[in-house]
Amino acid sequence: MRKIVSAAQAIVDSLIEHGVDTIFGIPGVHTYKLFDALYERRREIRFIGSRHEQGAAYMAYGYAKSTGKVGVYTCVPGPGVLNTTAALCTAYAANAPVLCLTSEIPAADIGRGFGILHELPDQLATLRSLTKWSERIDHPTQAPHILAEAFRQMTSGRPGPVAVECPWDTLSVTALVDLSGPASALDPPPVDPGAVESAAELIKQSKRPMIMVGGGAVDASSEIAQLAELIQAPVTAHRSGRGIVGEDTLHGLGLAAAYKAWLETDLLIAIGTRMELQYLRWRKFPPNLKVVRIDIDPRELLRRPCDVGLVADAKLGVRALNASLAGSEAQRPSRAAEFASLKSQARTEYESVQPQVAYLDVIREVLPRDGFFVEEICQVGFTARFALPVYAPRTYVSCGYQDNLGFGFMTALGVKAANPDKVVISVCGDGGFMFGVQELATAVHNQINLISIVFNNRCFGNVLRDQKTAFDGHFIGESLTNPDFVKLAQSFGAKAYRAANPAELKSALTSALNDSGPVLIEVPSEPGAEASPWPFLHPWSAGR
Ligand SMILES: Cc1ncc(C[n+]2csc(CCOP(=O)(O)OP(=O)(O)O)c2C)c(N)n1
């Protein structure tokens, strides 16, 4: 449809055409025109204002990670956009389709150093260094194409964040614009039958295969479960791949149980994963291990060596592999008893990681199968990576390899905004929670009914442990003075509880599930009281 519109109107139209229903952000003079266009279309697109741009970007990340759909945020240029960069690098790390929509100083002033409000030396270059793709809209007629390309980039091949900027004055320029419909994602690459055959051959020769899945396999649950059943392989994951094969099913193994089978594994089938778990966490490799990789990103196959690499969409690649194996694969003896025993041995061992495991048991008991758990860089978050079983894809939300303190609470708000009918539980330490504490106001203002559990040990617990064990107790920068979290949450208008032990957490969570607004639960403890989770995450070390 051709229409005379402003660049701002063309941008908002394109967002709606691409199915965007929510946009997070903070307005400012450079983006007033965009906000006016959002106002015009307010029945089709919901705006959720945050209290810091960082919060808006993490919310968009949580929206994207939990749904697989594009998460969008908007902010002013310069300091506004720089405030979002930790979330942008997280979206990059975790392959999340996040759109950063920002502005620029007036078009004719860009790069001239006049000292215009919110000017950066080269904002577009900065954004390009943080995203999969970034572009500037110089005229309204370009808006539909640039937005279409942005969506294509976010959703084709390996997903990732992108940024689009439109200068302050250009947002108001009007022109006859062809408001074309949504772009379609590029077709996945064709599956190479030769590579499938070679992979099938290696599988047939293997005796003890293991399947490792990452975020790239998130839409291939049934195909991977079928492969696991066919070849009697355990399926494990580190973070984004958790729940693709539920850890309560026969073949789904948490990483602690899987590690017990690792050194006897003769074939690793790595699907949509960087293999961070094997290369950077487990580190030791079984002798004579063969590796088959399936990945949609061809560059990925060059980073870590493999015996057979299949460039393919995970679903299509595994489907082809299953078809090639069907019939030829002699029925393998069931490994059910072995897997069950690995799980129970692992559980007995990691039960020593207290009190975190006891708290996680309560959370798992209360959280419905399809509820979301958002981890954080804290003792309970680290422990959850091996001690909280995950049952469904996308329900375990992490920050990928960035491990950036503070991402959790703000990300969880985006998860809940995208999934209002599902239970969402966020766990944070007192340190990480305070990175985004102001977003309690966003939760109350927008009735984002998240349940946040803050484990308050009055310190950066991980730092305290490291300084105690590796630096002879030279404590510096580890202790924290905190507010009364219950009173703080109540002062924002949220419901709050205090729970001093797992039983009290269970009753607080049970009440929280019936509360109608956002809830904070503070769990107080003493500094340094938590057992180290690291022996299970870094089994190569004696554990810190
Ligand atoms: C952005 C960022 N800053 C700093 C760190 C370093 N860091 C890792 S864990 C940690 C302490 C976390 O403390 P808290 O949130 O209270 O959780 P706890 O370990 O006490 O459970 C720090 C400072 C980080 N990972 N990311």
The ligand as a MOL file (V3000), in Angstrom:
LIG
                    3D

  0  0  0     0  0            999 V3000
M  V30 BEGIN CTAB
M  V30 COUNTS 26 27 0 0 0
M  V30 BEGIN ATOM
M  V30 1 C 28.3970 -7.2660 34.7420 0
M  V30 2 C 29.2020 -8.0530 35.7310 0
M  V30 3 N 29.8840 -7.4290 36.6970 0
M  V30 4 C 30.6190 -8.1390 37.5830 0
M  V30 5 C 30.6600 -9.5050 37.5170 0
M  V30 6 C 31.5440 -10.2940 38.4800 0
M  V30 7 N 30.7440 -11.0710 39.4500 0 CHG=1
M  V30 8 C 30.4220 -12.3630 39.2020 0
M  V30 9 S 29.5240 -13.0520 40.4290 0
M  V30 10 C 29.5630 -11.6230 41.3170 0
M  V30 11 C 28.9010 -11.5570 42.6610 0
M  V30 12 C 27.4320 -11.8400 42.6460 0
M  V30 13 O 26.8810 -11.4710 43.8890 0
M  V30 14 P 25.3520 -11.6660 44.2040 0
M  V30 15 O 24.5040 -11.1560 43.1130 0
M  V30 16 O 25.0740 -11.0760 45.5380 0
M  V30 17 O 25.1800 -13.2500 44.2190 0
M  V30 18 P 25.8860 -14.3100 45.2060 0
M  V30 19 O 27.1540 -14.7800 44.5460 0
M  V30 20 O 26.1470 -13.6370 46.5160 0
M  V30 21 O 24.8920 -15.4140 45.3130 0
M  V30 22 C 30.2790 -10.6220 40.6540 0
M  V30 23 C 30.5080 -9.2500 41.1710 0
M  V30 24 C 29.9170 -10.1230 36.4760 0
M  V30 25 N 29.8870 -11.4450 36.2930 0
M  V30 26 N 29.1850 -9.3850 35.6260 0
M  V30 END ATOM
M  V30 BEGIN BOND
M  V30 1 1 1 2
M  V30 2 1 2 3
M  V30 3 2 2 26
M  V30 4 2 3 4
M  V30 5 1 4 5
M  V30 6 1 5 6
M  V30 7 2 5 24
M  V30 8 1 6 7
M  V30 9 2 7 8
M  V30 10 1 7 22
M  V30 11 1 8 9
M  V30 12 1 9 10
M  V30 13 1 10 11
M  V30 14 2 10 22
M  V30 15 1 11 12
M  V30 16 1 12 13
M  V30 17 1 13 14
M  V30 18 2 14 15
M  V30 19 1 14 16
M  V30 20 1 14 17
M  V30 21 1 17 18
M  V30 22 2 18 19
M  V30 23 1 18 20
M  V30 24 1 18 21
M  V30 25 1 22 23
M  V30 26 1 24 25
M  V30 27 1 24 26
M  V30 END BOND
M  V30 END CTAB
M  END
